[in-house]
């Protein structure tokens, strides 16, 4: 079964086109799908389009066979696609507990069960439950952002640069959590640490200059001469 299928989309910001004829797919058996490429290649634009924040000018996007190309973001969340943006976008003046409550607003009746699963995965969120989100460390804020996304009970959790601005040790903890999450939820990962992202990936796409330049398994892209030369050396 195909969970997500993107077929030939073009996306622009006004007169500036950012994506050209981009296609990708996420199958039911894919646990982690990774999107890599240089800064400015259009990775964040692609995630924003999948989550309904931007509308493609050409092509289609389907979730479980349903065309969502022109649907608003809230309907796409209902269909099971949840986007955790770069920069976390937490409610800084709200507590950790309140942020998690906001994540579950479409599944209020199942809050307790989902909350228990999230704090079991991220115990620090229970320890800091009454602390304002803006006062957490960078690593704790990232855990909260991911936890809030999980509260929406996604089928696909899209994570944009989850290791951004984190020290290497904290970044590795995030990758370990992503691997844990992927046993139950499909993860679409945009990540600056190309080697680690491809190691996690069942399927991977390389986006360059707004176009899909290569695709394959994570191990295939890790062994690609172009990927090694452009992103893994130095």
C-alpha positions as CSV (number, residue, x, y, z in Angstrom):
1,X,0.0,0.0,0.0
2,X,1.2,3.5,-0.8
3,X,0.8,5.9,2.1
4,X,1.9,9.0,0.3
5,X,2.4,9.7,-3.4
6,X,3.8,12.9,-4.9
7,X,3.5,13.1,-8.7
8,X,5.2,15.8,-10.6
9,X,4.6,18.8,-8.4
10,X,5.8,22.4,-9.2
11,X,5.8,24.8,-6.3
12,X,6.5,28.6,-6.3
13,X,6.6,31.5,-3.9
14,X,4.9,34.1,-6.0
15,X,7.0,34.4,-9.2
16,X,9.9,32.4,-7.7
17,X,9.6,28.7,-8.6
18,X,11.3,26.4,-6.0
19,X,10.3,22.9,-7.0
20,X,10.1,21.4,-10.5
21,X,8.4,18.1,-11.4
22,X,9.1,16.6,-7.9
23,X,7.9,13.1,-7.4
24,X,8.3,10.7,-4.5
25,X,6.4,8.0,-2.7
26,X,6.2,6.4,0.8
27,X,5.1,2.8,0.9
28,X,3.5,1.1,3.9
29,X,6.7,-0.9,4.5
30,X,8.9,2.2,4.7
31,X,9.8,3.0,8.3
32,X,12.0,6.0,7.6
33,X,12.1,8.0,4.3
34,X,14.8,10.6,4.2
35,X,15.1,13.7,2.0
36,X,18.6,15.1,1.8
37,X,20.2,17.9,-0.2
38,X,22.0,21.2,0.1
39,X,20.5,24.3,1.8
40,X,18.1,26.1,-0.5
41,X,17.3,23.0,-2.5
42,X,13.6,23.0,-1.7
43,X,13.4,20.4,1.1
44,X,11.4,22.6,3.5
45,X,9.2,23.8,0.7
46,X,8.4,20.2,-0.2
47,X,7.4,19.5,3.5
48,X,5.3,22.7,3.6
49,X,3.5,21.6,0.5
50,X,2.8,18.1,1.7
51,X,1.3,19.6,4.9
52,X,-1.0,22.0,3.1
53,X,0.8,25.2,3.9
54,X,1.7,25.7,0.2
55,X,-0.3,24.6,-2.9
56,X,1.4,23.1,-5.9
57,X,0.8,24.8,-9.3
58,X,1.1,21.5,-11.1
59,X,1.0,17.8,-10.1
60,X,-0.8,15.9,-7.4
61,X,-0.3,14.7,-3.9
62,X,-2.2,11.7,-2.5
63,X,-2.5,10.3,1.0
64,X,-3.9,6.7,1.0
65,X,-5.3,7.4,-2.5
66,X,-7.0,10.7,-1.5
67,X,-5.9,13.8,-3.5
68,X,-4.9,16.4,-0.9
69,X,-3.2,18.8,-3.4
70,X,-5.7,21.7,-2.6
71,X,-6.9,20.6,0.9
72,X,-6.3,22.9,3.9
73,X,-3.6,21.9,6.5
74,X,-6.1,20.9,9.1
75,X,-7.7,18.3,6.8
76,X,-4.3,16.9,6.0
77,X,-3.6,16.4,9.7
78,X,-6.9,14.5,10.0
79,X,-5.7,12.2,7.3
80,X,-2.6,11.4,9.3
81,X,0.2,13.6,8.0
82,X,1.8,15.7,10.8
83,X,4.6,18.1,10.2
84,X,7.1,19.2,12.9
85,X,8.8,22.2,11.4
86,X,12.4,23.4,11.7
87,X,12.7,25.7,14.7
88,X,10.2,23.7,16.7
89,X,7.5,26.4,16.8
90,X,6.5,25.7,20.4
91,X,4.1,27.8,22.5
92,X,6.9,29.2,24.6
93,X,4.7,30.8,27.3
94,X,2.7,27.6,27.7
95,X,3.9,24.7,29.9
96,X,5.1,21.4,28.5
97,X,1.8,19.8,29.5
98,X,-0.2,22.5,27.7
99,X,1.9,22.1,24.6
100,X,1.1,18.4,24.6
101,X,-2.5,19.2,25.1
102,X,-2.5,21.4,22.0
103,X,-1.0,18.6,20.0
104,X,-3.9,16.3,20.9
105,X,-6.7,18.8,20.1
106,X,-8.2,16.5,17.4
107,X,-8.0,13.4,19.6
108,X,-9.0,14.7,23.0
109,X,-10.9,11.6,23.9
110,X,-7.7,9.6,23.6
111,X,-5.5,12.1,25.4
112,X,-4.6,10.0,28.4
113,X,-3.5,7.0,26.4
114,X,-1.5,8.9,23.9
115,X,0.1,11.1,26.6
116,X,1.2,8.0,28.5
117,X,2.9,6.7,25.3
118,X,4.6,10.0,24.6
119,X,6.0,10.5,28.1
120,X,7.2,6.9,28.2
121,X,9.2,7.7,25.1
122,X,10.3,11.1,26.4
123,X,10.4,10.9,30.3
124,X,11.9,14.4,30.5
125,X,8.5,15.8,29.3
126,X,6.8,14.4,32.4
127,X,9.6,15.7,34.6
128,X,9.3,19.2,33.1
129,X,5.5,19.1,32.7
130,X,4.9,22.4,34.6
131,X,7.8,24.2,33.1
132,X,7.3,26.8,30.3
133,X,8.4,25.5,27.0
134,X,10.6,28.5,26.3
135,X,12.8,27.8,29.3
136,X,13.7,24.2,28.2
137,X,17.1,23.4,26.8
138,X,17.4,22.9,23.0
139,X,17.4,19.2,23.3
140,X,14.3,19.2,25.6
141,X,12.5,21.6,23.2
142,X,13.1,19.2,20.3
143,X,11.8,16.3,22.3
144,X,8.7,18.4,23.1
145,X,8.2,19.4,19.5
146,X,8.3,15.7,18.4
147,X,6.2,14.7,21.4
148,X,3.5,17.3,20.5
149,X,3.5,15.9,16.9
150,X,3.0,12.4,18.2
151,X,0.0,13.6,20.2
152,X,-1.8,14.1,16.9
153,X,-1.5,10.3,16.3
154,X,0.1,10.6,12.8
155,X,0.5,7.8,10.3
156,X,3.4,9.9,8.8
157,X,5.5,12.2,11.0
158,X,7.5,14.7,8.9
159,X,10.5,16.1,10.8
160,X,12.4,19.1,9.4
161,X,16.0,19.3,10.6
162,X,15.3,17.7,14.1
163,X,19.0,17.8,15.0
164,X,19.4,21.5,14.0
165,X,21.4,23.6,16.5
166,X,22.0,20.6,18.8
167,X,25.3,19.4,20.1
168,X,26.5,16.1,18.6
169,X,25.6,14.0,21.7
170,X,22.0,15.5,21.8
171,X,21.6,15.1,18.1
172,X,22.5,11.4,18.4
173,X,19.8,11.1,21.1
174,X,17.3,12.6,18.7
175,X,18.3,10.1,16.0
176,X,17.8,7.2,18.5
177,X,14.3,8.5,19.3
178,X,13.5,8.7,15.6
179,X,14.5,5.1,15.2
180,X,12.3,4.2,18.1
181,X,9.3,6.2,16.7
182,X,9.7,4.5,13.3
183,X,8.7,1.1,14.7
184,X,5.1,2.4,15.0
185,X,4.9,5.6,12.8
186,X,6.4,6.2,9.4
187,X,8.9,9.1,9.6
188,X,9.7,11.5,6.7
189,X,13.0,13.0,7.7
190,X,14.7,16.1,6.4
191,X,18.1,16.2,8.0
192,X,21.4,18.1,7.6
193,X,23.5,15.1,8.9
194,X,23.3,13.3,5.6
195,X,25.3,10.2,6.7
196,X,23.2,9.5,9.8
197,X,19.9,10.3,8.0
198,X,20.8,7.8,5.2
199,X,21.8,5.2,7.7
200,X,18.3,5.3,9.2
201,X,16.5,5.4,5.8
202,X,14.6,2.6,4.1
203,X,14.0,4.9,1.2
204,X,15.9,8.1,0.4
205,X,15.6,11.0,-2.1
206,X,18.2,13.6,-3.0
207,X,16.8,17.0,-3.8
208,X,19.1,19.4,-5.7
209,X,18.1,22.7,-7.3
210,X,14.4,22.0,-6.8
211,X,14.5,18.7,-8.5
212,X,14.7,15.1,-7.4
213,X,18.3,14.2,-8.5
214,X,18.5,10.6,-7.2
215,X,16.5,8.1,-5.2
216,X,17.0,4.6,-3.8
217,X,17.5,2.9,-0.5
218,X,19.4,4.7,2.2
219,X,22.4,2.4,1.7
220,X,22.4,2.9,-2.1
221,X,22.6,6.7,-1.7
222,X,25.3,6.3,1.0
223,X,27.4,4.5,-1.6
224,X,26.6,6.9,-4.4
225,X,29.8,8.6,-5.7
226,X,27.9,11.9,-6.1
227,X,26.5,11.8,-2.6
228,X,29.9,10.9,-1.1
229,X,31.7,13.6,-3.0
230,X,29.2,16.3,-2.4
231,X,27.9,15.7,1.1
232,X,30.0,13.2,3.0
233,X,33.6,14.2,2.5
234,X,35.4,16.9,4.5
